[in-house]
């Protein structure tokens, strides 16, 4: 992976942010705790990156976030709204079960789905890979062999 364009390392605990720039836009990796004490870091980083780097697409990877509260979910929604206001595609990816359940409890589950995301569009019909974090985008299909209970035609 290329060197980060910008990096914020917290003094103790908190939220760690790494911003990468690539041909597909900006990619911000968040790790740690996204709560009322750290949301200002995320909102400031997203706002500065969009203003200074003027991306076409902005992706926030929350796979390393081990705790999020209502303020964190509200900040992600505000960042998405700001990006949409600037005409920037905004996407939140790699959400853990804890992050998804907190967002769902806040009524913001649509935060993790986007029309251009094939994983989100496929929904529960995806087949799971045995290795964590990997998904097969191919939809399930019928077996070629008839089952034992079905008569052969």
Short mmCIF file of the C-alpha atoms (twelve columns), coordinates in Angstrom:
data_MODEL
# 
_entry.id   MODEL 
# 
loop_
_atom_site.group_PDB 
_atom_site.id 
_atom_site.type_symbol 
_atom_site.label_atom_id 
_atom_site.label_alt_id 
_atom_site.label_comp_id 
_atom_site.label_asym_id 
_atom_site.label_seq_id 
_atom_site.Cartn_x 
_atom_site.Cartn_y 
_atom_site.Cartn_z 
_atom_site.pdbx_PDB_model_num 
ATOM 1   C CA . UNK A 1   0.000   0.000   0.000   1 
ATOM 2   C CA . UNK A 2   1.326   3.500   -0.775  1 
ATOM 3   C CA . UNK A 3   2.451   5.878   1.936   1 
ATOM 4   C CA . UNK A 4   -0.357  7.913   3.501   1 
ATOM 5   C CA . UNK A 5   -0.878  11.435  2.251   1 
ATOM 6   C CA . UNK A 6   -1.840  12.516  5.736   1 
ATOM 7   C CA . UNK A 7   -1.848  10.795  9.124   1 
ATOM 8   C CA . UNK A 8   -3.225  11.688  12.567  1 
ATOM 9   C CA . UNK A 9   -2.028  9.607   15.501  1 
ATOM 10  C CA . UNK A 10  -3.794  10.157  18.839  1 
ATOM 11  C CA . UNK A 11  -1.820  10.829  22.009  1 
ATOM 12  C CA . UNK A 12  -3.651  8.119   23.971  1 
ATOM 13  C CA . UNK A 13  -6.321  5.759   22.672  1 
ATOM 14  C CA . UNK A 14  -8.859  7.681   20.627  1 
ATOM 15  C CA . UNK A 15  -9.018  7.695   16.838  1 
ATOM 16  C CA . UNK A 16  -6.197  7.135   14.371  1 
ATOM 17  C CA . UNK A 17  -6.702  8.387   10.795  1 
ATOM 18  C CA . UNK A 18  -4.691  7.662   7.646   1 
ATOM 19  C CA . UNK A 19  -5.571  9.286   4.327   1 
ATOM 20  C CA . UNK A 20  -4.486  7.791   1.002   1 
ATOM 21  C CA . UNK A 21  -4.855  9.353   -2.425  1 
ATOM 22  C CA . UNK A 22  -5.254  7.224   -5.532  1 
ATOM 23  C CA . UNK A 23  -6.709  7.249   -9.025  1 
ATOM 24  C CA . UNK A 24  -10.145 6.313   -7.655  1 
ATOM 25  C CA . UNK A 25  -10.220 9.157   -5.129  1 
ATOM 26  C CA . UNK A 26  -9.395  9.492   -1.458  1 
ATOM 27  C CA . UNK A 27  -9.392  6.595   0.999   1 
ATOM 28  C CA . UNK A 28  -9.498  7.397   4.728   1 
ATOM 29  C CA . UNK A 29  -8.781  4.584   7.196   1 
ATOM 30  C CA . UNK A 30  -10.163 5.106   10.703  1 
ATOM 31  C CA . UNK A 31  -9.001  2.952   13.610  1 
ATOM 32  C CA . UNK A 32  -9.862  3.092   17.296  1 
ATOM 33  C CA . UNK A 33  -12.810 4.741   18.984  1 
ATOM 34  C CA . UNK A 34  -15.226 7.023   17.129  1 
ATOM 35  C CA . UNK A 35  -17.226 8.709   19.863  1 
ATOM 36  C CA . UNK A 36  -18.029 12.171  21.203  1 
ATOM 37  C CA . UNK A 37  -14.390 12.780  22.145  1 
ATOM 38  C CA . UNK A 38  -12.996 11.977  18.680  1 
ATOM 39  C CA . UNK A 39  -15.652 12.898  16.106  1 
ATOM 40  C CA . UNK A 40  -14.124 16.338  15.611  1 
ATOM 41  C CA . UNK A 41  -10.977 14.659  14.235  1 
ATOM 42  C CA . UNK A 42  -12.937 12.764  11.588  1 
ATOM 43  C CA . UNK A 43  -15.129 15.686  10.564  1 
ATOM 44  C CA . UNK A 44  -12.137 18.024  10.341  1 
ATOM 45  C CA . UNK A 45  -10.082 15.510  8.338   1 
ATOM 46  C CA . UNK A 46  -12.896 14.885  5.840   1 
ATOM 47  C CA . UNK A 47  -13.633 18.601  5.472   1 
ATOM 48  C CA . UNK A 48  -9.970  19.542  4.931   1 
ATOM 49  C CA . UNK A 49  -9.332  16.685  2.506   1 
ATOM 50  C CA . UNK A 50  -12.371 17.572  0.402   1 
ATOM 51  C CA . UNK A 51  -11.547 21.264  0.370   1 
ATOM 52  C CA . UNK A 52  -7.833  20.929  -0.396  1 
ATOM 53  C CA . UNK A 53  -7.676  17.801  -2.574  1 
ATOM 54  C CA . UNK A 54  -11.026 18.118  -4.396  1 
ATOM 55  C CA . UNK A 55  -11.659 14.368  -4.922  1 
ATOM 56  C CA . UNK A 56  -14.231 12.729  -7.180  1 
ATOM 57  C CA . UNK A 57  -14.811 9.917   -4.671  1 
ATOM 58  C CA . UNK A 58  -14.212 9.714   -0.922  1 
ATOM 59  C CA . UNK A 59  -14.154 6.358   0.889   1 
ATOM 60  C CA . UNK A 60  -14.049 5.984   4.671   1 
ATOM 61  C CA . UNK A 61  -12.867 2.578   5.909   1 
ATOM 62  C CA . UNK A 62  -14.261 1.940   9.403   1 
ATOM 63  C CA . UNK A 63  -13.013 -1.655  9.633   1 
ATOM 64  C CA . UNK A 64  -10.591 -0.699  12.398  1 
ATOM 65  C CA . UNK A 65  -13.182 1.137   14.480  1 
ATOM 66  C CA . UNK A 66  -13.771 -0.917  17.599  1 
ATOM 67  C CA . UNK A 67  -16.382 1.390   19.161  1 
ATOM 68  C CA . UNK A 68  -18.807 3.936   17.734  1 
ATOM 69  C CA . UNK A 69  -21.600 5.851   19.405  1 
ATOM 70  C CA . UNK A 70  -24.455 8.066   18.227  1 
ATOM 71  C CA . UNK A 71  -22.105 11.019  17.737  1 
ATOM 72  C CA . UNK A 72  -19.900 8.893   15.464  1 
ATOM 73  C CA . UNK A 73  -22.852 7.791   13.344  1 
ATOM 74  C CA . UNK A 74  -24.096 11.399  13.144  1 
ATOM 75  C CA . UNK A 75  -20.634 12.535  12.036  1 
ATOM 76  C CA . UNK A 76  -20.522 9.936   9.250   1 
ATOM 77  C CA . UNK A 77  -23.948 11.127  8.085   1 
ATOM 78  C CA . UNK A 78  -22.782 14.762  8.198   1 
ATOM 79  C CA . UNK A 79  -19.652 13.870  6.210   1 
ATOM 80  C CA . UNK A 80  -21.772 12.111  3.594   1 
ATOM 81  C CA . UNK A 81  -24.082 15.128  3.380   1 
ATOM 82  C CA . UNK A 82  -21.120 17.484  2.956   1 
ATOM 83  C CA . UNK A 83  -19.633 15.267  0.232   1 
ATOM 84  C CA . UNK A 84  -22.939 15.095  -1.629  1 
ATOM 85  C CA . UNK A 85  -23.191 18.882  -1.409  1 
ATOM 86  C CA . UNK A 86  -19.817 19.155  -3.129  1 
ATOM 87  C CA . UNK A 87  -20.711 16.546  -5.762  1 
ATOM 88  C CA . UNK A 88  -18.295 13.975  -4.300  1 
ATOM 89  C CA . UNK A 89  -19.219 10.294  -4.119  1 
ATOM 90  C CA . UNK A 90  -19.059 9.214   -0.469  1 
ATOM 91  C CA . UNK A 91  -18.917 5.650   0.789   1 
ATOM 92  C CA . UNK A 92  -18.422 3.979   4.188   1 
ATOM 93  C CA . UNK A 93  -16.871 0.509   3.853   1 
ATOM 94  C CA . UNK A 94  -15.654 -2.444  5.941   1 
ATOM 95  C CA . UNK A 95  -18.098 -1.771  8.774   1 
ATOM 96  C CA . UNK A 96  -17.881 -4.270  11.622  1 
ATOM 97  C CA . UNK A 97  -20.957 -5.845  13.192  1 
ATOM 98  C CA . UNK A 98  -20.746 -3.419  16.126  1 
ATOM 99  C CA . UNK A 99  -20.618 -0.395  13.832  1 
ATOM 100 C CA . UNK A 100 -23.517 -1.708  11.734  1 
ATOM 101 C CA . UNK A 101 -25.667 -2.486  14.778  1 
ATOM 102 C CA . UNK A 102 -25.070 0.982   16.252  1 
ATOM 103 C CA . UNK A 103 -25.983 2.615   12.937  1 
ATOM 104 C CA . UNK A 104 -29.079 0.414   12.654  1 
ATOM 105 C CA . UNK A 105 -30.114 1.380   16.190  1 
ATOM 106 C CA . UNK A 106 -29.773 5.028   15.145  1 
ATOM 107 C CA . UNK A 107 -31.894 4.382   12.043  1 
ATOM 108 C CA . UNK A 108 -28.955 5.011   9.699   1 
ATOM 109 C CA . UNK A 109 -28.320 1.577   8.193   1 
ATOM 110 C CA . UNK A 110 -28.468 3.078   4.671   1 
ATOM 111 C CA . UNK A 111 -25.153 4.753   5.487   1 
ATOM 112 C CA . UNK A 112 -23.349 1.569   4.420   1 
ATOM 113 C CA . UNK A 113 -25.203 0.950   1.167   1 
ATOM 114 C CA . UNK A 114 -24.633 2.764   -2.075  1 
ATOM 115 C CA . UNK A 115 -25.822 2.216   -5.615  1 
ATOM 116 C CA . UNK A 116 -22.281 1.779   -6.938  1 
ATOM 117 C CA . UNK A 117 -21.282 -0.800  -4.334  1 
ATOM 118 C CA . UNK A 118 -21.847 -4.352  -5.658  1 
ATOM 119 C CA . UNK A 119 -21.400 -5.885  -2.193  1 
ATOM 120 C CA . UNK A 120 -24.092 -3.674  -0.671  1 
ATOM 121 C CA . UNK A 121 -26.376 -4.110  -3.676  1 
ATOM 122 C CA . UNK A 122 -26.203 -7.905  -3.461  1 
ATOM 123 C CA . UNK A 123 -27.291 -7.850  0.179   1 
ATOM 124 C CA . UNK A 124 -27.942 -11.127 1.976   1 
ATOM 125 C CA . UNK A 125 -27.743 -13.210 -1.209  1 
ATOM 126 C CA . UNK A 126 -23.938 -13.229 -1.108  1 
ATOM 127 C CA . UNK A 127 -22.092 -16.455 -0.488  1 
ATOM 128 C CA . UNK A 128 -19.599 -16.209 2.314   1 
ATOM 129 C CA . UNK A 129 -15.986 -17.190 1.902   1 
ATOM 130 C CA . UNK A 130 -14.385 -19.177 4.720   1 
ATOM 131 C CA . UNK A 131 -11.802 -16.484 5.303   1 
ATOM 132 C CA . UNK A 132 -13.100 -13.470 7.269   1 
ATOM 133 C CA . UNK A 133 -13.465 -10.242 5.329   1 
ATOM 134 C CA . UNK A 134 -13.773 -11.900 1.909   1 
ATOM 135 C CA . UNK A 135 -17.047 -12.177 0.018   1 
ATOM 136 C CA . UNK A 136 -17.951 -13.726 -3.269  1 
ATOM 137 C CA . UNK A 137 -19.945 -11.341 -5.461  1 
ATOM 138 C CA . UNK A 138 -21.361 -14.152 -7.568  1 
ATOM 139 C CA . UNK A 139 -25.011 -14.817 -6.656  1 
ATOM 140 C CA . UNK A 140 -25.943 -18.356 -5.606  1 
ATOM 141 C CA . UNK A 141 -27.295 -20.587 -8.347  1 
ATOM 142 C CA . UNK A 142 -29.244 -23.797 -8.673  1 
ATOM 143 C CA . UNK A 143 -27.363 -27.070 -8.485  1 
ATOM 144 C CA . UNK A 144 -26.822 -28.822 -11.798 1 
ATOM 145 C CA . UNK A 145 -27.722 -32.200 -10.357 1 
ATOM 146 C CA . UNK A 146 -31.288 -32.837 -9.221  1 
ATOM 147 C CA . UNK A 147 -31.689 -33.413 -5.527  1 
ATOM 148 C CA . UNK A 148 -32.421 -36.892 -4.238  1 
ATOM 149 C CA . UNK A 149 -36.025 -35.973 -3.478  1 
ATOM 150 C CA . UNK A 150 -36.823 -34.627 -6.954  1 
ATOM 151 C CA . UNK A 151 -37.783 -37.014 -9.763  1 
ATOM 152 C CA . UNK A 152 -35.513 -36.954 -12.805 1 
ATOM 153 C CA . UNK A 153 -36.984 -35.457 -15.918 1 
# 
